[in-house]
Amino acid sequence: MNQSAQLFLRYPIKPIVYSPFRISRMQSFLPVFLVLCVWIFARTHRIPALSLGAADPAVTVRDFLEKGHLAIQNSQWQYAEKWFDQALLYAEEPQKGEIHQLLEWSRANSMVESRHMDGSIRRYMETINPADSQKLLANIIQLIRKNYYGSLELNRIVPATLLQLQAYVGNSDRLCPSSSPLHDLYKQKEAIHSLPIQDLPQNVTDWNCFLALEENLRNLSDYNSLGDSWPAVELAYALSNSLDKYSYLLSPDQYRMMLDQLGGFYVGVGIDLVFEGEYPVIFDVVPRSSADVQGLQPGDLLLEAAGTDLHHLSSAQVKKVLAGDEGTSLSVTISRNGEKIRRSLTRELVDAPSVRYAKMLSQDIGYLRVANFDYDTALEMQKSIQMLEKNGADALILDLRSNGGGILTAAVDAAGLFIKEGILVTVHTAEEQTEYQAENHPFARFDLPLVVLVDKNTASAAEIFAAAMQDHHRAFLLGEKTFGKGVVQTIFQIPGSPAALCLTTACFLPPSGKSFHERGITPDILVKRPDNSTKNTFSNPSTSLAEDPVLCKGMYLLQREKENIQTASSFSR
């Protein structure tokens, strides 16, 4: 398999395990694709938005700090991170330094907990010898220095890396590769915590400091049973996590799961989840999957799985609970309209197409939901639109809500179905820029009037598609402001290692040349779902227009547009 592979990850989570069939099938695809990643495996946790009213700032800060400390006591690190982040917004200057330290400590622990959740790094540490672990670290450093797109400020990266090492050792009774006596772990923690983070030079410029640090940590490990390989392995993970919020080193299991997901096949029960409240919510159900057969529906709250209460669990924790081998059973409890429902599901190989729910909304308006952008998305869209046209559709609503992205070239091919000429996206690396043109398009083209639905979870490759539609005046964008991710990640397989590096290597600009990174795309018409509503964010083939105000508005826009034009080919916004 090639060392460098430009791939993708996406949100929502799909609980899957390794399938040897998928690995062999994916090998021929690996070298060629840019990745647009919303990080689901370790860093993107959907925490409920905090509702803040008018309040005394001092009381508000105290309340947030109390909740943050309680979250730390319960090892709910991502919630602690959220509460301390909110406290910073309201704190007076004397408090901010201490709160910032609490925030960074919570963030470091959240990263460590997430990447060790599946246990595969622990197993990796048990099998790799010290020499190979040092090669892993050296390879990671070389890949970062050669390919990273962005500023590499070692005086920021080194302290952040050390903080994650401290968090790891602080949790090593749960995470370490082998059992260590408690007094040895205590000595290890004290030794790591005594590392002079504050005494680092003002301008660290020598990347060899990581290799020297690994040697020092390995020497510290001599008096306990942590082993000699953990410092290099954990340093490699901590360093990768410290670059930006999208770069990270995949655990062995995460890498295998990603390869499964790329082709639309995975072992699971067939549900897509979003995390917007105390419990995960089913966003979508894959047709003909076990979840579909057992009657699970978009909008159902997932309360319990395999006997585990999912209340306030992170996405990584929920993924671990749901994952299992093909053919095994999974008991779940859902809540629908206040009623608890129990079902027994079967984990199986799921074929999850990109295009879901191709249907007619009326006699002449078709509807497609695109869940993500995979290798076959453009072809799936072409076939679905042709089918809808045969059924009488002369206008189309394309639903990209909670589409977390995918492969850049897949989004470009999909945009080419509707745009005849011009730039679709421009990708900038440190050394060059590449323009993707609509003219270079192998699929059919469609001129029918188009409305694209977006929301706050529309991200990455989905934003490339949406921005191209908007900038070329090819469609109305309708819904909420999008996620705002305008950087590209490349997946590098590490030689001799089951892990892979997801590294930010480029940024991209839409046809307008105006970046939406960290800003999002503002739709032509903003339509927000009602407060406390969950139903209206989920794509359900049985949902009526009255239950989905965004979809209802899209119908109205198309009907009005059809009245103002003679043919679909003259559509413009």
C-alpha positions in Angstrom: 0.0 0.0 0.0 1.3 3.5 -0.8 2.8 5.5 2.0 0.7 8.6 1.2 -3.0 8.4 0.6 -5.4 11.3 0.3 -8.6 10.1 1.8 -11.4 11.3 4.0 -13.3 10.9 7.3 -16.8 12.1 7.9 -19.4 12.8 10.6 -21.8 11.2 11.8 -20.3 8.1 13.4 -21.0 4.7 12.0 -20.1 1.9 14.4 -18.0 -0.6 12.5 -15.1 -3.1 12.8 -12.4 -4.2 10.6 -13.3 -6.1 7.4 -10.4 -7.7 5.4 -12.5 -7.5 2.3 -12.6 -3.7 2.5 -8.9 -3.4 3.0 -8.1 -5.4 -0.1 -10.7 -3.7 -2.2 -9.5 -0.2 -1.2 -5.9 -0.6 -2.1 -6.3 0.5 -5.7 -8.0 3.7 -4.7 -5.6 5.0 -2.0 -3.2 7.2 -3.9 -5.4 9.9 -5.4 -7.9 11.6 -3.2 -7.8 14.7 -1.1 -9.5 14.6 2.2 -11.9 17.0 3.8 -12.3 15.9 7.3 -14.7 16.6 10.1 -12.9 14.7 12.8 -15.2 12.0 14.3 -12.8 9.6 15.8 -11.1 11.7 18.4 -11.7 15.4 18.4 -15.1 16.3 17.0 -17.6 15.8 19.9 -21.0 17.3 19.5 -21.7 18.9 22.9 -25.1 20.4 23.5 -25.1 24.2 22.9 -25.3 26.0 26.2 -28.3 28.2 26.8 -27.3 31.5 28.3 -29.7 34.2 29.5 -29.1 37.5 31.1 -27.2 36.8 34.2 -24.7 38.3 36.7 -21.3 37.5 35.1 -19.7 36.6 38.4 -22.5 34.1 39.2 -22.3 32.7 35.6 -18.5 32.2 35.9 -18.9 30.5 39.3 -21.6 28.3 38.0 -19.6 27.2 34.9 -16.5 26.6 37.1 -18.5 24.4 39.5 -19.9 22.4 36.5 -16.4 22.1 35.0 -14.9 20.8 38.2 -17.7 18.3 38.6 -17.1 17.1 35.1 -13.4 16.6 35.9 -14.4 14.6 39.0 -16.6 12.4 36.8 -13.8 12.2 34.1 -16.2 13.8 31.6 -13.4 15.7 30.0 -15.1 17.0 26.9 -17.9 18.5 29.1 -15.3 20.0 31.4 -13.6 21.5 28.3 -16.9 23.0 27.3 -17.8 24.5 30.7 -14.3 26.1 31.2 -14.5 27.5 27.6 -17.8 29.2 28.5 -16.3 30.4 31.8 -13.5 32.1 29.9 -16.1 34.2 28.0 -17.4 35.7 31.2 -14.4 35.8 33.4 -12.6 38.9 34.5 -8.9 39.2 33.6 -7.4 38.0 36.9 -9.3 34.7 36.6 -8.6 34.0 33.0 -5.1 32.6 33.4 -6.3 29.9 35.9 -9.4 29.1 33.8 -7.3 28.8 30.7 -5.0 26.2 32.4 -8.1 24.2 33.4 -9.4 24.4 29.9 -6.1 23.2 28.4 -5.8 20.4 30.9 -9.4 19.2 30.2 -8.7 19.4 26.4 -5.5 17.4 26.8 -7.3 14.7 28.8 -10.2 14.6 26.3 -7.7 14.0 23.4 -5.9 11.2 25.3 -9.1 9.5 26.4 -10.6 9.6 22.9 -7.6 8.2 21.1 -7.2 5.4 23.6 -10.9 4.6 23.6 -10.8 1.6 21.3 -7.8 0.0 23.0 -5.8 -0.5 19.8 -3.0 1.9 20.8 -2.5 -0.1 24.0 -2.3 -3.3 22.0 0.1 -1.6 19.6 2.4 -0.6 22.5 2.5 -4.1 23.7 3.8 -5.5 20.4 6.1 -2.8 19.0 9.8 -2.8 20.0 11.6 0.4 21.2 13.6 0.8 17.9 10.4 0.6 15.8 8.6 3.0 18.1 11.4 5.5 17.6 11.1 5.1 13.9 7.4 5.8 14.1 8.2 9.1 15.9 10.9 10.0 13.5 8.5 9.3 10.5 5.8 11.4 12.0 8.2 14.4 12.5 9.5 14.0 8.9 5.9 13.9 7.5 4.8 16.9 9.5 7.9 19.0 8.5 7.6 18.1 4.8 3.8 18.3 4.3 2.1 20.4 6.9 0.2 23.4 5.6 0.3 26.1 8.2 2.6 27.6 10.8 4.7 25.2 12.8 5.4 27.0 16.1 7.4 24.7 18.2 7.2 27.0 21.3 3.4 26.3 21.1 3.5 22.7 20.0 6.0 21.4 22.5 4.1 22.5 25.6 0.8 21.2 24.2 2.5 17.9 23.5 3.9 17.6 27.0 0.5 18.4 28.5 -1.0 15.4 26.7 1.8 13.2 28.0 1.0 14.4 31.5 -2.7 13.6 30.9 -1.7 10.1 29.6 0.4 9.3 32.6 -2.4 10.6 34.8 -4.7 8.0 33.3 -2.1 5.3 32.8 -3.7 3.0 35.4 -6.5 2.7 32.7 -4.5 3.2 29.6 -1.0 1.8 30.0 0.0 -1.2 28.0 0.6 -3.4 31.0 -0.3 -3.5 34.6 2.1 -1.4 36.8 2.2 -1.3 40.6 0.4 1.8 41.9 3.6 3.1 43.5 5.5 2.8 40.2 2.7 4.7 38.4 2.8 7.4 41.0 6.6 7.8 40.5 6.0 8.0 36.8 3.3 10.6 37.2 5.5 12.7 39.4 8.4 12.4 37.0 6.4 13.5 34.0 4.7 16.3 35.9 8.1 17.6 36.9 9.2 18.1 33.3 10.1 21.8 32.9 7.2 22.9 30.6 7.4 26.5 31.8 11.2 26.6 31.4 11.3 25.8 27.7 13.2 28.3 25.5 11.1 31.2 24.2 11.7 30.0 20.6 12.0 26.3 20.2 13.3 25.6 16.7 14.9 22.2 16.9 12.6 19.3 16.1 15.2 17.0 17.6 13.8 18.1 21.0 11.1 15.5 20.6 13.7 12.7 20.0 15.6 13.9 23.1 12.4 14.0 25.1 11.6 10.5 24.1 14.9 9.3 25.3 14.5 11.0 28.7 11.0 9.5 29.1 12.3 6.1 28.2 14.9 6.4 30.9 12.2 7.4 33.4 10.3 4.2 32.5 13.1 1.9 33.5 11.9 1.6 37.1 8.3 0.5 36.3 6.5 -1.9 33.9 5.2 0.7 31.5 7.8 -0.5 29.0 10.3 1.2 26.7 8.0 1.8 23.7 5.3 3.9 25.2 7.2 7.3 25.2 7.8 7.3 21.4 4.3 6.0 20.6 2.5 8.4 22.9 4.8 11.3 21.8 3.9 10.6 18.2 0.1 10.8 19.0 0.5 13.8 21.2 2.6 15.7 18.7 0.1 15.0 15.9 -2.8 16.1 18.1 -1.1 19.4 19.0 -0.8 20.8 15.4 -4.4 21.9 14.8 -7.9 20.6 15.5 -8.0 18.5 12.3 -4.6 16.8 12.3 -4.1 13.6 14.3 -2.6 10.2 14.3 -5.2 7.5 13.8 -5.1 4.5 16.1 -4.8 1.1 14.3 -8.6 0.4 14.7 -9.5 3.9 13.5 -7.5 3.5 10.4 -9.1 0.2 9.6 -12.5 1.6 10.2 -11.8 4.6 7.9 -10.9 2.2 5.1 -14.2 0.4 5.6 -16.2 3.6 5.6 -14.6 4.9 2.3 -16.4 2.3 0.2 -19.7 2.7 1.9 -19.5 -0.8 3.6 -19.1 -1.3 7.3 -20.1 -3.7 10.0 -22.8 -2.2 12.2 -26.5 -1.9 12.7 -27.2 0.9 10.1 -27.7 4.1 12.0 -26.2 7.6 11.7 -26.0 9.5 14.9 -25.8 13.2 15.9 -24.8 14.4 19.4 -26.9 17.5 20.2 -28.3 16.7 23.6 -28.0 14.5 26.6 -28.4 11.4 24.4 -27.3 10.6 20.9 -30.1 11.0 18.3 -30.6 8.9 15.2 -30.2 11.2 12.2 -30.7 8.5 9.6 -31.3 4.8 9.2 -29.7 2.9 6.3 -32.4 1.3 4.2 -32.6 -2.5 4.6 -30.2 -2.5 7.5 -31.0 -4.2 10.8 -32.1 -0.9 12.4 -34.4 -0.3 9.4 -35.9 -3.9 9.7 -36.5 -3.4 13.4 -38.3 -0.1 12.9 -35.8 2.4 14.2 -36.5 5.9 12.8 -34.7 9.2 12.4 -35.3 11.4 15.4 -35.3 8.5 17.9 -33.2 9.1 21.0 -30.8 6.3 21.7 -31.0 5.8 25.5 -29.2 2.5 26.0 -27.1 0.0 24.1 -25.7 -3.3 25.2 -26.8 -2.5 28.8 -24.9 0.8 28.9 -26.7 4.1 29.6 -25.6 6.5 26.9 -26.4 9.6 28.9 -23.7 12.3 28.3 -21.3 9.8 26.6 -19.0 11.2 24.0 -19.2 10.1 20.4 -16.1 7.9 20.9 -17.6 6.3 23.9 -20.9 5.6 22.1 -18.9 4.2 19.1 -17.1 1.8 21.4 -20.4 0.5 22.9 -22.0 0.0 19.5 -19.1 -1.7 17.8 -18.8 -5.4 17.6 -18.2 -8.4 15.3 -20.4 -9.3 12.4 -23.2 -11.5 13.3 -23.4 -10.5 17.0 -26.5 -9.1 18.6 -27.0 -5.6 20.1 -29.8 -4.7 22.4 -30.9 -1.0 22.3 -33.5 1.1 24.0 -34.8 4.2 22.2 -37.2 6.9 23.1 -39.9 8.0 20.6 -42.5 10.6 21.6 -41.8 9.9 25.2 -42.3 6.1 24.9 -39.4 3.7 25.6 -38.9 1.0 22.9 -36.5 -1.9 23.2 -35.2 -3.7 20.1 -32.6 -6.4 19.4 -30.4 -5.6 16.4 -27.8 -7.6 14.5 -24.4 -6.3 13.6 -23.9 -7.0 9.9 -22.2 -5.8 6.8 -24.0 -2.7 5.8 -24.1 -1.2 2.3 -24.6 2.5 3.0 -25.1 4.5 -0.2 -24.3 8.2 -0.3 -27.7 9.0 -1.8 -30.7 8.3 0.5 -34.4 8.8 0.0 -34.7 9.6 -3.7 -38.5 10.3 -3.9 -41.1 12.6 -5.3 -42.4 15.3 -3.0 -45.1 16.3 -5.5 -46.0 15.5 -9.0 -43.1 17.5 -10.4 -40.6 18.1 -7.6 -38.0 15.5 -6.6 -36.0 15.1 -3.5 -32.5 13.6 -2.8 -30.6 13.4 0.5 -26.9 13.0 0.1 -25.4 11.6 3.3 -21.7 12.1 2.3 -19.4 12.3 -0.6 -17.8 8.9 -1.4 -16.3 7.4 -4.5 -19.6 6.6 -6.2 -21.7 9.7 -5.1 -21.8 11.4 -8.4 -22.9 8.2 -10.2 -25.5 7.5 -7.5 -26.8 11.1 -7.8 -26.9 10.8 -11.6 -28.9 7.6 -11.5 -31.3 8.9 -8.9 -32.0 12.1 -10.7 -32.6 10.3 -13.9 -35.1 8.1 -12.1 -36.9 11.1 -10.6 -37.0 12.7 -14.0 -38.7 9.6 -15.4 -41.3 9.9 -12.6 -42.1 13.5 -13.6 -39.6 15.6 -11.7 -38.7 18.9 -13.4 -37.2 20.5 -10.2 -35.1 19.1 -7.4 -34.4 19.6 -3.7 -31.0 18.3 -2.7 -30.6 17.8 1.1 -27.1 18.2 2.5 -28.1 18.7 6.1 -25.7 16.8 8.5 -23.5 15.9 5.5 -20.1 15.9 7.1 -18.2 15.9 3.9 -16.0 13.3 2.2 -13.7 13.1 -0.8 -12.9 16.4 -2.5 -13.0 15.0 -6.0 -16.4 13.4 -5.3 -17.8 16.8 -4.4 -16.3 18.2 -7.5 -17.9 15.5 -9.7 -21.2 16.0 -8.0 -21.1 19.8 -8.6 -20.3 19.1 -12.3 -23.7 17.4 -12.6 -25.2 20.9 -12.4 -22.5 23.4 -13.5 -21.4 23.4 -17.1 -18.2 25.6 -16.9 -15.9 27.4 -14.7 -13.9 26.8 -11.5 -15.5 24.6 -8.9 -12.8 24.8 -6.2 -9.2 25.8 -5.9 -6.8 23.9 -3.6 -3.7 25.6 -2.2 -0.8 23.7 -0.8 2.4 25.2 0.5 4.0 24.7 -3.0 1.2 25.0 -5.6 -2.4 25.5 -6.3 -4.8 23.3 -8.3 -8.0 24.5 -10.0 -10.8 22.0 -10.5 -12.9 22.9 -13.5 -16.5 21.9 -14.4 -15.5 21.2 -18.0 -13.5 18.1 -17.0 -16.6 16.2 -16.1 -17.4 12.5 -17.1 -21.1 12.4 -16.0 -24.4 13.7 -17.3 -25.5 17.3 -16.7 -28.9 18.4 -15.4 -30.5 21.8 -16.0 -33.5 21.4 -13.7 -34.1 24.1 -11.0 -32.4 23.3 -7.8 -32.6 24.1 -4.1 -29.9 22.9 -1.7 -30.7 22.4 2.0 -27.8 23.0 4.5 -27.4 23.3 8.2 -24.7 23.8 10.9 -23.5 20.2 10.4 -23.0 20.6 6.6 -19.2 20.5 6.4 -16.1 20.2 4.3 -16.7 18.5 0.9 -20.4 19.3 1.3 -19.5 22.9 1.7 -17.4 22.7 -1.5 -20.5 21.6 -3.4 -22.8 24.1 -1.7 -20.4 27.0 -2.3 -20.0 26.1 -6.0 -23.8 26.0 -6.4 -24.1 29.4 -4.7 -21.1 31.1 -6.4 -22.2 30.0 -9.9 -25.8 31.1 -9.2 -27.0 27.6 -9.9 -29.1 27.0 -6.8 -30.8 28.5 -3.9 -29.0 27.7 -0.6 -31.6 27.3 2.2 -31.3 26.6 5.9 -28.7 27.4 8.5 -25.1 28.7 8.3 -22.8 25.8 7.5 -20.0 24.3 9.7 -17.1 26.2 8.1 -14.2 23.9 7.3 -11.9 25.0 4.5 -8.8 23.0 5.0 -7.7 19.7 3.5 -6.3 16.6 5.2 -4.1 14.0 3.6 -3.8 10.5 5.1 -0.3 9.1 5.2 0.2 5.5 6.0 3.2 5.1 8.3 5.8 2.5 6.9 5.8 -0.6 9.1 3.0 0.6 11.3 -0.8 -0.1 11.4 -1.4 3.6 12.2 -1.8 6.5 9.7 -1.4 10.2 10.0 -4.2 12.6 9.1 -2.4 15.8 8.4 -3.6 19.2 7.2 -1.8 19.7 3.9 -3.8 22.4 2.1 -6.7 24.9 2.1 -9.3 25.3 -0.5 -11.3 28.3 -1.8 -14.7 28.3 -3.5 -15.2 29.9 -7.0 -15.7 33.4 -5.4 -12.2 33.1 -3.8 -13.6 34.0 -0.4 -12.7 31.5 2.3 -15.5 30.1 4.5 -13.1 28.4 6.9 -14.1 29.0 10.5 -16.9 31.2 9.2 -19.3 28.9 7.4 -21.4 29.6 4.3 -24.4 31.8 4.8 -27.3 30.5 2.8 -29.3 32.7 0.5 -32.3 32.3 2.8 -31.9 31.5 6.5 -34.4 29.1 7.9 -33.8 27.9 11.4 -35.6 25.0 13.0 -37.9 25.8 15.9 -36.3 25.8 19.4 -36.2 22.5 21.2 -36.9 20.7 17.9 -35.1 17.6 16.9 -37.5 16.1 14.4 -36.9 18.9 11.8 -33.2 18.1 11.4 -33.7 14.5 10.4 -34.3 13.3 6.9 -37.2 10.9 7.2 -39.1 9.6 4.1 -42.3 9.6 6.1 -41.9 13.2 7.4 -44.6 15.5 6.2 -43.7 19.0 4.9 -45.5 20.5 7.8 -43.0 18.9 10.1 -39.9 20.2 8.2 -40.1 24.0 7.7 -36.9 24.0 5.7 -38.1 21.4 3.3 -41.4 23.2 3.1 -39.7 26.5 2.2 -37.7 24.7 -0.5 -40.9 23.5 -2.0 -42.3 27.0 -2.0 -39.1 28.5 -3.7 -39.1 25.9 -6.5 -42.8 26.3 -7.2 -42.3 30.1 -7.3 -39.3 29.7 -9.6 -41.1 27.3 -11.9 -43.8 30.0 -12.3 -41.2 32.5 -13.4 -39.3 30.5 -15.9 -40.3 28.8 -19.1 -37.7 26.0 -18.9 -35.4 24.6 -16.2 -32.4 25.6 -18.3 -33.0 29.3 -17.7 -32.9 28.9 -13.9 -30.9 31.5 -12.0 -31.2 32.9 -8.6 
